[in-house]
Amino acid sequence: MPVTRKDFPKDFLFGAATAAYQIEGHSFGGAGSTHWDTYAATPGNVIRAEDGAIACDHYHRYEEDLDFLKDGGFDTYRFSTSWARVLPEGRGQVNEAGLDYYDRLVDAMLARDLKPNQTLYHWEMPSALADLGGWEHPDVADWFADYVEVITKRIGDRVSKIATINEPWCVSVLGHFIGRHAPGKVDVRSAARAVHHVLKAHGRGMTRLREMGQKDLGIVVNYEAVKPGSDDPRDVAAANRQHAIMNQLFMHPLFKGEYTADAMEGYGPHLPKGWQDDMAEISQPMDWHGVNYYMLNRFAHDDTIPWPSLKQVEGPLPKTQMGWEIYPDGLSWLLTWLKDEYVGDLPMFITENGMAWPEADTGSNFGDTERWKYIQDHLAAVRQSMIDGANIEGFYYWSLLDNYEWAFGYEKRFGLIHVDFDSLKRTPKHSYYALTEWLRATD
């Protein structure tokens, strides 16, 4: 049977999530150029070379968008602040218009009784810093901490939670080793340095926030359920290797102060000199942990390619518009595994879970019953993990709005709210109405 709102504690938080570059409109309000602007302008990287210049124009329409959350009975909103909007050159001169915007945005959340859950970095490295090496530069952790201080001085007194970095695997591995995100590199040495410097920036950011007296601090890590492509022992080993270099790559340093043997096999020779000295700051205690989960991936051994010598293979389960295999049981497994292996009783939040789906225009709204089923099935998985002892305190659907989906441009739609990217008209989908009805059913 599907779970109901009554199956969760009264203080369990339900929200929706977005990211600055994906919705705000980066051409507004004095924001500086980012490496995503450069990446999108390079032929072949992004569908139709689309970028976030206009996006959903949340910069001007945030009141309307926040009303969807308030009217829908949500408790909280996960948003991000853009480094390049606050500091257009990444360092130095502050953009007061950017700080004023985030002032207004947070105040508008509070006026609607929404708890603001802030993410400090959701992938928009300022171009001026990217020109210096970005996440490969040894000083990037200090640059990040200085940005953290500037934005926190302005809005830190009103946000309820702060995450340092969203999905460090995407920032480092996807962007520097696989090459499908900005800056688009395929270089194991670049990736190793980015992996470590992202972790170091998290630690340095945490240190700066603690010095400023901030509480409720964490990081958001993305995970996947992993299965072998066959029963062949080599495929089983490949799946185990993927689990280690995906699901454990960041958690081992964050919670145990060391890299796994699998990570060291590929990245170890290329880590920056003296990396061990950073581990104490990287592994300092956090107040909560953010979990992003979307899909199951299957892997097979492939000895024709260098480390990690594996390839992804297609599975039989239904898939989203992104081609991601839908596997709700993977979320309950993941949360229980995280509890047992790393976080213990530390509170966890599902900071992203959702699906892209090409919904049908029914005339009155956009029909996406598949999305509502996806949400229900994953909420049931969250509930099961809580029964099994995981300390889960909240769930955020990704995303509130259809938005700029990075390398997929505006083609893939994750939103509860349909956005017409020509007129920017917002239209709630079936899933929005179903979820809001579910949230209100507390009697």
C-alpha positions in Angstrom: 0.0 0.0 0.0 1.3 3.5 -0.7 2.5 5.5 2.3 0.6 8.5 3.5 1.7 11.7 5.2 0.5 10.2 8.5 3.2 7.5 8.1 5.9 10.1 8.7 6.5 12.1 12.0 4.7 15.4 12.3 8.1 17.3 12.3 9.3 15.5 9.1 10.1 18.2 6.5 8.8 18.0 3.0 10.1 20.4 0.4 11.3 20.9 -3.2 14.7 21.8 -4.5 16.2 24.0 -7.2 19.6 25.4 -8.1 20.6 29.0 -8.9 22.0 28.7 -12.4 19.2 26.4 -13.5 16.4 28.8 -12.7 17.5 32.3 -11.8 18.5 33.8 -15.2 22.2 34.5 -14.9 22.1 37.4 -17.3 20.2 39.4 -14.6 21.4 41.4 -11.7 25.1 41.8 -12.4 26.0 38.1 -12.1 29.4 37.2 -13.5 30.2 34.7 -16.2 30.6 31.0 -15.1 32.4 28.0 -16.6 28.9 26.7 -17.6 28.5 29.7 -19.9 31.8 28.8 -21.5 31.0 25.1 -21.6 27.6 25.7 -23.2 29.1 28.0 -25.8 31.4 25.3 -27.0 29.9 23.3 -29.9 28.7 19.8 -29.0 28.6 20.2 -25.2 25.0 21.2 -24.6 21.8 20.5 -26.6 21.3 23.5 -29.0 24.1 25.3 -27.1 21.5 26.4 -24.5 22.6 28.2 -21.3 21.2 29.7 -18.1 21.0 33.3 -19.3 17.2 33.4 -18.9 16.4 30.0 -17.5 13.1 30.3 -15.6 13.7 34.0 -14.7 13.3 33.1 -11.0 15.3 36.3 -10.4 12.2 38.3 -11.1 9.5 35.7 -10.6 10.6 34.2 -7.2 7.4 35.4 -5.4 5.2 33.5 -7.8 7.4 30.4 -7.5 7.5 30.4 -3.7 3.7 30.7 -3.7 3.5 27.3 -5.3 5.4 25.9 -2.2 3.3 27.8 0.3 0.0 27.0 -1.4 1.0 23.4 -1.7 1.6 22.9 2.0 5.4 22.4 1.8 7.6 23.0 4.8 10.9 24.0 3.3 12.7 25.1 0.2 16.2 24.0 -0.9 17.8 26.7 -3.0 21.4 27.6 -3.9 23.3 30.8 -3.9 25.5 31.5 -7.0 29.1 32.2 -6.3 29.3 34.3 -9.5 26.3 36.3 -8.6 27.7 37.3 -5.3 31.3 37.7 -6.5 31.3 38.2 -10.3 35.1 37.7 -10.5 35.0 35.0 -7.9 37.1 37.2 -5.5 37.3 40.9 -4.7 34.4 43.2 -5.6 31.1 42.2 -4.2 27.9 42.5 -6.3 25.6 44.3 -3.9 22.6 43.6 -6.3 23.3 39.9 -5.9 23.3 40.1 -2.1 20.2 42.2 -2.1 18.5 39.6 -4.3 19.3 36.8 -1.9 18.1 39.0 1.0 14.7 39.4 -0.7 14.6 35.7 -1.6 15.2 34.5 2.0 12.8 37.0 3.4 10.1 35.9 0.9 10.6 32.3 2.1 10.2 33.2 5.7 7.2 35.3 5.0 5.6 32.1 3.6 6.7 30.0 6.6 9.2 28.1 4.5 12.4 27.0 6.1 15.3 28.1 3.8 17.8 25.3 3.2 20.8 26.9 1.4 23.4 25.2 -0.8 26.6 27.3 -1.2 27.8 25.7 -4.4 25.7 24.1 -7.1 28.2 24.0 -10.0 28.6 27.7 -11.1 32.4 28.3 -10.8 33.1 31.9 -11.8 34.9 32.1 -15.1 37.7 34.3 -13.7 38.6 31.5 -11.3 38.1 28.8 -13.9 40.7 30.6 -16.0 43.1 30.1 -13.1 42.4 26.4 -12.9 39.2 26.3 -11.0 38.9 23.2 -8.9 42.4 22.2 -9.8 44.0 25.2 -8.3 45.5 24.7 -4.8 44.0 27.9 -3.5 40.4 27.2 -4.5 39.4 26.1 -1.0 40.4 29.5 0.4 38.6 31.3 -2.5 35.5 29.3 -1.7 35.7 30.0 2.1 35.9 33.8 1.3 32.8 33.5 -0.8 31.1 31.5 2.0 31.9 34.3 4.4 30.5 37.1 2.2 27.1 35.4 1.6 26.8 34.1 5.1 27.3 37.6 6.6 24.3 38.7 4.6 21.8 35.8 5.0 23.3 33.4 7.5 21.1 34.7 10.3 17.9 33.5 8.5 18.7 30.2 6.8 17.8 27.0 8.6 20.5 24.8 7.1 23.6 25.2 5.0 25.2 22.7 2.7 28.7 23.5 1.4 28.7 21.7 -2.0 26.1 19.9 -4.0 27.2 16.5 -5.6 31.0 16.7 -5.4 31.2 13.7 -7.8 29.6 15.7 -10.5 31.8 18.7 -9.8 35.0 16.7 -10.0 34.6 13.3 -11.8 31.8 14.1 -14.2 33.4 17.5 -15.1 37.1 16.5 -15.1 37.4 12.8 -15.8 34.2 11.9 -17.8 33.9 15.3 -19.4 30.1 15.6 -19.5 29.9 18.6 -17.2 31.8 21.9 -17.1 34.7 22.3 -17.5 34.5 19.3 -19.8 37.9 17.7 -19.2 38.8 14.0 -19.6 42.0 13.9 -17.5 42.6 11.6 -14.5 45.1 14.1 -13.0 42.7 17.0 -13.3 40.0 14.8 -11.7 42.1 13.7 -8.8 43.0 17.2 -8.0 39.4 18.3 -8.3 38.2 15.5 -6.1 40.6 16.5 -3.4 40.1 20.2 -3.7 36.3 19.9 -3.6 36.7 18.0 -0.3 39.2 20.6 1.0 36.8 23.4 0.0 34.0 21.6 2.0 36.3 21.4 5.0 37.6 25.0 4.7 34.0 26.2 4.2 32.9 24.3 7.3 35.7 25.8 9.3 34.8 29.3 8.2 31.1 28.7 9.0 31.9 27.3 12.4 34.0 30.4 13.2 31.0 32.6 12.2 28.8 30.7 14.7 26.7 28.9 12.0 24.9 25.7 12.9 23.1 23.0 11.0 25.9 22.4 8.5 26.3 19.5 6.0 27.1 18.5 2.5 25.0 16.9 -0.3 26.4 13.8 -2.0 24.9 12.0 -5.0 24.6 8.2 -5.0 23.4 5.4 -7.3 22.3 1.8 -6.7 24.8 -0.4 -8.5 24.3 -4.0 -9.9 26.5 -6.1 -12.1 25.6 -6.5 -15.7 25.7 -10.3 -15.4 26.7 -13.1 -13.0 30.2 -13.2 -14.5 32.7 -12.7 -11.6 34.5 -10.0 -13.6 31.2 -8.0 -13.9 30.5 -8.5 -10.2 33.9 -7.1 -9.4 33.3 -4.2 -11.8 30.0 -3.3 -10.0 31.8 -3.4 -6.6 34.5 -1.2 -8.1 31.9 1.3 -9.3 30.3 1.3 -5.9 33.6 2.2 -4.3 34.5 5.0 -6.7 31.0 6.4 -6.8 29.3 5.9 -3.5 32.4 5.8 -1.3 34.7 8.2 -3.0 33.6 11.2 -0.9 32.1 9.5 2.1 35.3 7.7 3.1 37.2 11.0 3.4 34.3 12.8 5.0 33.6 10.3 7.7 36.8 8.2 8.0 39.5 10.7 6.9 40.9 8.5 4.1 40.4 7.4 0.5 39.3 3.9 -0.3 41.8 1.5 -1.9 39.8 1.6 -5.1 40.0 5.3 -5.3 43.7 5.4 -4.5 44.3 2.8 -7.3 43.2 5.3 -10.0 43.5 8.8 -8.4 46.2 8.2 -5.8 49.2 8.9 -8.0 47.7 12.2 -9.1 46.6 13.7 -5.8 48.2 17.0 -4.8 51.3 16.8 -2.7 50.5 16.8 1.0 46.9 15.8 0.6 47.0 13.8 3.8 47.4 17.0 5.8 43.9 18.1 4.7 42.0 15.1 6.0 41.5 16.3 9.5 39.7 19.4 8.3 37.8 17.5 5.6 36.5 14.9 8.1 35.4 17.4 10.8 31.9 16.6 12.3 28.8 17.7 10.4 25.2 18.2 11.7 23.4 16.4 8.9 23.9 14.7 5.6 22.2 15.3 2.3 21.4 12.3 0.0 20.6 12.7 -3.7 19.3 9.5 -5.3 17.7 8.9 -8.7 18.5 5.5 -10.2 20.1 2.1 -10.6 23.0 1.6 -12.9 24.5 -1.7 -14.0 28.2 -2.3 -14.9 30.3 -4.8 -16.7 34.1 -5.3 -16.8 35.9 -3.9 -19.9 39.6 -4.6 -20.0 39.9 -2.6 -23.3 39.9 0.7 -21.4 42.2 2.0 -18.6 41.1 2.1 -14.9 38.5 1.7 -13.8 38.0 -0.7 -16.7 34.2 -0.9 -16.6 31.3 0.1 -18.8 27.7 0.8 -18.1 25.1 -1.7 -19.5 21.4 -1.3 -20.0 19.0 -2.9 -17.6 15.4 -4.1 -18.0 13.5 -1.9 -15.6 11.4 1.1 -16.7 13.4 4.3 -17.3 12.9 8.0 -17.0 13.2 10.6 -19.8 16.9 10.7 -18.9 17.2 6.9 -19.5 17.8 6.2 -15.8 16.5 2.9 -14.6 13.9 3.3 -11.9 14.6 1.4 -8.7 13.0 2.7 -5.5 14.4 -0.3 -3.5 17.8 1.2 -4.1 17.0 4.2 -2.0 16.0 2.1 1.1 19.1 0.0 0.6 21.3 3.2 0.3 19.9 4.9 3.4 20.4 1.7 5.5 23.9 1.2 4.1 24.9 4.8 4.9 23.6 4.5 8.4 25.5 1.3 9.0 28.7 2.2 7.2 29.2 6.0 7.8 26.6 8.3 9.4 25.1 6.3 12.3 22.4 8.3 13.9 23.3 11.6 12.1 20.2 13.1 10.6 19.9 12.5 6.9 17.7 14.4 4.4 16.7 13.2 0.9 17.9 16.5 -0.7 17.1 15.4 -4.3 14.9 12.7 -5.7 12.8 13.0 -8.8 12.3 12.1 -12.5 12.4 13.7 -15.9 9.3 12.8 -17.8 7.7 14.1 -21.1 4.3 14.9 -19.6 1.2 15.3 -21.7 -0.8 18.5 -22.0 -4.3 17.6 -20.9 -5.7 21.0 -21.5 -6.3 21.9 -17.8 -2.8 20.8 -16.6 0.1 18.6 -17.6 -0.5 14.9 -17.0 2.4 13.1 -15.4 0.9 10.2 -13.4 4.3 8.4 -13.9 6.0 11.1 -11.8 3.5 10.8 -9.0 4.0 7.0 -8.9 7.8 7.6 -8.8 7.4 9.9 -5.9 5.1 7.6 -4.0 7.4 4.6 -4.5 10.4 6.5 -3.3 8.6 7.9 -0.3 7.7 4.3 0.6 11.4 3.4 0.3 12.3 6.3 2.7 9.7 5.1 5.2 11.0 1.5 5.0 14.6 2.8 5.8 13.2 4.6 8.8 11.5 1.5 10.0 14.9 -0.2 9.6 16.6 2.4 11.8 17.8 5.2 9.5 17.4 8.7 10.9 15.7 10.5 8.0 14.3 13.9 8.8 13.2 15.3 5.4 12.5 14.8 1.7 12.9 17.3 -1.1 11.6 16.6 -4.6 13.8 17.6 -7.5 12.7 19.9 -8.9 10.0 22.5 -8.1 10.3 23.9 -11.7 11.2 22.6 -15.1 14.6 24.2 -15.6 17.9 24.3 -17.4 19.1 20.7 -17.1 22.8 21.4 -17.7 24.1 19.4 -20.8 20.5 18.5 -21.7 19.5 22.1 -22.0 15.8 22.7 -21.6 14.8 19.3 -23.1 14.5 17.2 -19.9 11.7 18.2 -17.5 11.9 17.3 -13.8 9.5 19.9 -12.4 6.3 19.7 -10.5 5.5 23.0 -12.3 5.6 23.1 -16.0 7.5 26.1 -17.5 7.0 27.3 -21.0 10.5 28.5 -21.8 9.2 31.0 -24.5 6.5 32.8 -22.4 7.9 31.6 -19.0 4.3 30.8 -18.0 4.1 28.4 -15.0 1.5 25.6 -15.0 1.2 23.1 -12.1 1.3 19.5 -13.3 -0.8 16.6 -12.0 2.1 15.5 -9.8 2.0 18.9 -8.0 -1.7 18.6 -7.3 -1.4 15.0 -6.2 1.6 15.7 -3.9 0.0 18.8 -2.3 -3.2 16.8 -1.6 -1.0 14.1 -0.1 0.7 16.6 2.1 -2.5 18.0 3.4 -4.0 14.6 4.3 -3.0 14.6 7.9 -6.3 13.7 9.6 
